Amino acid sequence: MNYMFEPLKKYATFEGRARRKEYWLFTLFVLIGQFVANIIDGLLVILSEGAVVPFVSLLFLLVILLPWFAVSVRRLHDVDRTGWWVVIGLIPLIGSLVLLVFACLDSQQGSNRFGANPKEFADQPAVAAA
């Protein structure tokens, strides 16, 4: 559960690496949050009996956009790709598929030019203090 909210703690941190677990759990959080925001907007439309700007959805999107972009860049760093690969997502269909493949790849073993492998630290057992 900690991985789901880790990108919010690193709100605009583009350095370092993000594990698949961190990326996908945060993506799940964003999807659930957007679903709830859409429901709230739908209820507001019903209650106001007219067209209403989807204020809650837009606000959620604005708040979550920077951390989602940052965790995407860190995820690319984890597979030893530069963060500029995010720009390929602007190409319809093909760009999204390329980013999906990169997001699904396993972490590069050991350290790379973007830092130490976060998976290695998480898999080590805790050392008891003497």
Buried (B, 14 or more C-beta within 10 A) or exposed (E): EEBBEBBEEBEEBBEBBBBBBBBBBBBEBBEEBBEEBBEBBBEBBEEEEEEBEBEBBEEBBEEBEEBBBBBBBBBBBBBEBEBEBBEBBEEEEEBEEBBEEBBEBEBBEEEBEBEEBBBEEEEEEEEEEE
